[in-house]
Amino acid sequence: MVKIPKRFKDEIELSDGSKLWLASKYQEFHNRVTSAEVVSIPLKDNMDVSLGDTLYFHHHVVTTVDKGSQELENKEFIVRPDQAIAYRDSEGKIHSMGEWILVEPVEQVEKLKSEFIEIVQETENSRGRVKYISGDYDDLNEGDLVEFSRHSDYEIEVEGEPMWRMRYDDIMFVWLEDQ
């Protein structure tokens, strides 16, 4: 269980300290809160987290607030094991959970050759660097540059940095890089 004071990131702080309110429907998926402090741990689901850790979770945790909701009293939400993506422990170390792999975005720009001008074309996300990995994979390590399947680049913010969370099956291959 996590305590989430606000379900949406609904304000922007400007450089002078003043704040602007953001409509929660604007980029709704991007502006949902996806991390919070662990305040209770169920006995039946051991997710290796401790009280006080920061849990990163799927954006659906905060979506509904009604009888069938995961929200309990006092802004506390239940996070099912399949919704837990990663956690930061008391020492500040990030741990990926379950099948989730966190990949750092890598800027992708393809240059098309022309005799007259250089054409730069932006491509869809398909490449990134493995940052956090759970499980033991013989052919995948933290730091590997990977190519992943289309639409597997679900973005989550970890420690203020954008990451993509995906499963091992989403990774198509590891790029061989010069040492």
Phi, psi and chi 1 to 4 in degrees:
 res  aa     phi    psi   chi1   chi2   chi3   chi4
   1 MET       -  139.2 -154.8  172.0  -38.0      -
   2 VAL  -123.8  154.8  -65.4      -      -      -
   3 LYS  -104.6  121.3 -173.2  164.8 -168.1   94.4
   4 ILE  -122.1  102.1  -55.1  172.9      -      -
   5 PRO   -59.3  -36.5  -19.8   29.5      -      -
   6 LYS  -136.0  136.4  -71.7  178.7  138.5 -175.8
   7 ARG   -79.4  -20.8  -64.2 -176.8  -47.2  122.2
   8 PHE  -128.2  148.2  -64.1   94.1      -      -
   9 LYS   -82.1   97.7  -58.9  174.1 -146.6  162.9
  10 ASP  -114.7   19.1   60.1    0.3      -      -
  11 GLU  -145.0  151.4   61.8 -176.2   30.4      -
  12 ILE  -121.7  127.0  -60.2  169.2      -      -
  13 GLU   -94.4  128.3 -173.2  166.8  -15.3      -
  14 LEU   -86.7  166.3  -57.0  176.1      -      -
  15 SER   -60.5  -26.2   58.7      -      -      -
  16 ASP   -87.3    3.9   65.7   -0.8      -      -
  17 GLY    93.4  -14.1      -      -      -      -
  18 SER   -73.2  159.8   58.6      -      -      -
  19 LYS  -124.0  145.4  -65.0 -179.9 -178.5 -179.7
  20 LEU  -113.8  140.0  -62.9  174.9      -      -
  21 TRP   -86.0  139.1  -69.0  102.3      -      -
  22 LEU  -113.2  128.5 -179.9   67.0      -      -
  23 ALA   -62.2  128.4      -      -      -      -
  24 SER   -66.4  -16.8   61.0      -      -      -
  25 LYS   -82.4  -13.5  -71.3  -67.0 -179.0 -173.3
  26 TYR   -72.3  121.3  174.0   73.4      -      -
  27 GLN    43.7   56.4  -67.2 -174.5  -29.8      -
  28 GLU   -53.6  -46.3 -177.7  179.6   -3.8      -
  29 PHE   -63.2  -41.9  -72.1  102.2      -      -
  30 HIS   -68.1  -30.2 -179.0   73.9      -      -
  31 ASN   -98.5    9.4  -71.0  -47.8      -      -
  32 ARG   -77.8  144.1  -70.3  179.5 -175.8  167.7
  33 VAL   -73.0  131.8  170.3      -      -      -
  34 THR  -128.4   20.2   56.3      -      -      -
  35 SER  -152.3  148.5   65.4      -      -      -
  36 ALA  -166.7  167.4      -      -      -      -
  37 GLU   -77.4  135.9  178.9 -173.9   -8.6      -
  38 VAL   -75.0  123.2  174.9      -      -      -
  39 VAL  -114.4  -11.7  -65.7      -      -      -
  40 SER  -158.0  144.8  179.2      -      -      -
  41 ILE  -125.2  123.6  -57.8  169.1      -      -
  42 PRO   -72.0  149.5   24.6  -30.9      -      -
  43 LEU   -71.6  -33.8  -65.9  175.7      -      -
  44 LYS   -80.1  -25.6   70.7  175.1 -168.0  162.9
  45 ASP  -114.4   97.2  -68.5  -41.6      -      -
  46 ASN   -84.9  106.6 -179.6    6.4      -      -
  47 MET  -103.2   13.2  -63.9 -167.9  -57.9      -
  48 ASP    65.2   16.8  -66.9  -33.0      -      -
  49 VAL   -99.2  159.8  -61.9      -      -      -
  50 SER  -121.9  160.7  -60.1      -      -      -
  51 LEU   -56.8  136.3  -66.7  176.9      -      -
  52 GLY    91.9  -16.9      -      -      -      -
  53 ASP   -64.6  157.8  -72.2   -8.5      -      -
  54 THR   -96.5  125.0  -61.7      -      -      -
  55 LEU  -103.5  132.5 -173.7   65.6      -      -
  56 TYR  -102.3  132.4  -62.5   92.8      -      -
  57 PHE  -143.9  169.8   45.5   82.8      -      -
  58 HIS   -64.2  145.6 -165.1  -80.4      -      -
  59 HIS   -65.4  -16.7   64.5  -91.8      -      -
  60 HIS   -70.5  -16.0  -74.7  -41.9      -      -
  61 VAL   -56.3  -36.2  168.9      -      -      -
  62 VAL  -102.0    9.6  -60.1      -      -      -
  63 THR   -76.5  -42.6   55.3      -      -      -
  64 THR  -114.4  140.0   55.4      -      -      -
  65 VAL  -130.2   89.9 -179.0      -      -      -
  66 ASP  -158.0 -164.3   56.4   22.5      -      -
  67 LYS   -58.0  -37.9  -76.3 -175.8 -177.6  177.8
  68 GLY   -88.3    9.8      -      -      -      -
  69 SER   -73.9  163.9  171.5      -      -      -
  70 GLN   -90.8   -3.1  -61.0  176.9   89.6      -
  71 GLU   -81.2  131.5 -177.6  178.1   10.3      -
  72 LEU  -103.6 -156.9  -59.3  175.1      -      -
  73 GLU   -73.7  158.7  -64.1  176.8   16.0      -
  74 ASN    55.5   40.2  -58.2  -41.1      -      -
  75 LYS    62.5   30.3  -52.5  -91.0 -173.7 -152.8
  76 GLU  -101.4  133.0  -67.7  178.3   -8.0      -
  77 PHE  -121.1  143.7  -71.3   74.5      -      -
  78 ILE   -85.3  132.2  -64.6  170.6      -      -
  79 VAL  -114.7  114.5  179.4      -      -      -
  80 ARG   -70.3  154.4  -61.7 -173.5  -37.6 -104.9
  81 PRO   -54.8  -35.0  -28.1   35.9      -      -
  82 ASP   -74.3  -10.9   64.2  -41.8      -      -
  83 GLN   -97.8  -11.9  -64.9  172.2  -43.9      -
  84 ALA   -81.7  125.3      -      -      -      -
  85 ILE  -103.7  -44.2  -63.2  168.3      -      -
  86 ALA  -161.8  170.7      -      -      -      -
  87 TYR  -147.4  155.2   69.4   95.4      -      -
  88 ARG  -107.9  124.1 -177.2 -176.1   72.3 -134.4
  89 ASP   -83.9 -178.0   64.5   20.6      -      -
  90 SER   -65.6  -18.9   60.2      -      -      -
  91 GLU   -91.8   -0.6  -63.1  173.3    3.2      -
  92 GLY    88.9    5.7      -      -      -      -
  93 LYS   -85.6  137.5 -175.2  173.1 -178.1 -164.1
  94 ILE   -91.5  135.1  -55.8  -65.0      -      -
  95 HIS  -126.1  123.1  -56.3  -90.8      -      -
  96 SER   -74.1  150.7 -176.9      -      -      -
  97 MET  -121.5  152.7  -59.9  174.0   73.3      -
  98 GLY    57.4 -133.1      -      -      -      -
  99 GLU   -88.4    1.5  -59.6  177.5  -22.3      -
 100 TRP   -77.7  138.7  -62.4  118.8      -      -
 101 ILE  -121.3  131.8  -64.1  170.0      -      -
 102 LEU  -103.4  127.8  -66.8  169.9      -      -
 103 VAL  -120.8  131.0  175.6      -      -      -
 104 GLU   -78.0  135.3  -72.6 -178.7  -58.2      -
 105 PRO   -62.6  143.4  -20.4   31.1      -      -
 106 VAL  -121.1  127.9  171.4      -      -      -
 107 GLU   -61.5  130.7 -175.4  177.6  -18.7      -
 108 GLN  -121.0  119.5  -70.1 -179.4 -112.8      -
 109 VAL  -135.4  126.3  176.7      -      -      -
 110 GLU  -102.8  133.1  -70.8 -173.3   16.0      -
 111 LYS  -102.9  126.0  -67.0 -177.1 -179.8 -179.2
 112 LEU   -97.4  135.8  -56.6  174.4      -      -
 113 LYS   -81.5  141.4  -59.9 -134.1  179.8 -136.7
 114 SER  -148.7  148.5  169.4      -      -      -
 115 GLU   -70.1  -23.0  -68.9 -179.6   27.6      -
 116 PHE  -106.7  -43.1  -53.5  104.3      -      -
 117 ILE  -138.3  159.8   59.3  171.8      -      -
 118 GLU   -92.2  126.5  179.4  179.9   75.7      -
 119 ILE  -105.4  124.6  -57.3  169.5      -      -
 120 VAL  -109.7  126.6  177.6      -      -      -
 121 GLN  -123.8  126.6  173.5 -177.5  -17.9      -
 122 GLU   -76.7  144.1  -71.7 -169.7   31.8      -
 123 THR  -112.9  167.1   62.4      -      -      -
 124 GLU   -70.9  157.0  -73.2 -171.2   27.8      -
 125 ASN   -60.8  127.3  -60.3  -28.0      -      -
 126 SER  -152.7    0.7   66.6      -      -      -
 127 ARG  -140.4  143.2 -169.7  174.4  -56.0  156.2
 128 GLY  -164.8  175.6      -      -      -      -
 129 ARG  -112.6  127.9 -167.1  162.6  -59.5  -79.5
 130 VAL   -63.5  122.5  175.2      -      -      -
 131 LYS  -104.4  -49.4 -179.7   74.4  174.2 -176.7
 132 TYR  -132.5  136.0  -54.9  107.3      -      -
 133 ILE  -139.1  137.4 -173.6  170.5      -      -
 134 SER  -107.3  159.4   63.3      -      -      -
 135 GLY    82.3  172.9      -      -      -      -
 136 ASP  -119.0  105.4 -167.2   16.3      -      -
 137 TYR  -112.2  127.0  -57.8  103.3      -      -
 138 ASP   -65.4  -29.8  -67.2  -28.1      -      -
 139 ASP  -110.3   15.2   55.0   -8.5      -      -
 140 LEU  -143.3  131.3 -171.3   64.0      -      -
 141 ASN  -135.4  158.8  -60.1  -63.1      -      -
 142 GLU   -60.0  137.9  -70.9 -178.4   -2.4      -
 143 GLY    96.0  -14.1      -      -      -      -
 144 ASP   -67.0  140.7  -76.7  -11.5      -      -
 145 LEU   -88.1  121.4 -176.9   63.7      -      -
 146 VAL  -123.6  154.4  -64.5      -      -      -
 147 GLU  -108.3  133.1 -164.4   79.9   18.1      -
 148 PHE  -127.0  163.3   48.6   84.5      -      -
 149 SER   -68.5  157.0   59.9      -      -      -
 150 ARG   -59.9  138.0 -171.1  174.5 -173.9 -178.0
 151 HIS    67.9   18.7  -57.0  -58.6      -      -
 152 SER   -98.8    8.7   60.2      -      -      -
 153 ASP   -94.1   61.7   56.9  -19.7      -      -
 154 TYR   -73.6  120.2  166.7   81.7      -      -
 155 GLU   -86.3  137.6 -172.1  173.6  -51.9      -
 156 ILE  -140.5  144.9 -175.0  167.0      -      -
 157 GLU   -93.9  124.9 -170.1  175.5  -65.9      -
 158 VAL  -123.9  117.7  176.5      -      -      -
 159 GLU    55.6   37.9  -63.4  -61.5  -71.5      -
 160 GLY    80.3    0.1      -      -      -      -
 161 GLU  -110.9  138.3  -62.8  -65.9  -36.9      -
 162 PRO   -71.7  136.6   23.9  -29.9      -      -
 163 MET  -134.3  159.9  -61.7  -87.2  169.9      -
 164 TRP  -109.9  133.1  -67.2  -41.2      -      -
 165 ARG  -103.4  136.6   69.3  104.0  171.7  108.3
 166 MET  -153.9  170.8   59.8 -168.9   66.9      -
 167 ARG   -98.9  162.5  -68.2 -171.1  165.5   96.7
 168 TYR   -54.7  -39.4  177.4   75.9      -      -
 169 ASP   -64.4  -19.7  -67.8  -14.3      -      -
 170 ASP   -77.2  -18.2  -67.0  -38.3      -      -
 171 ILE   -84.5  122.4  -64.5  175.9      -      -
 172 MET   -86.3  -41.6  -61.9 -173.2  -54.0      -
 173 PHE  -164.3  164.2   59.8   87.0      -      -
 174 VAL  -104.0  130.2  176.2      -      -      -
 175 TRP   -72.4  136.8  -76.7   92.3      -      -
 176 LEU   -85.2  126.6  -63.1  176.0      -      -
 177 GLU  -116.7  149.2  -62.3 -177.8   89.9      -
 178 ASP   -65.6  138.6  -67.6  -24.4      -      -
 179 GLN   -75.0      -  -62.6  -62.6  -30.8      -
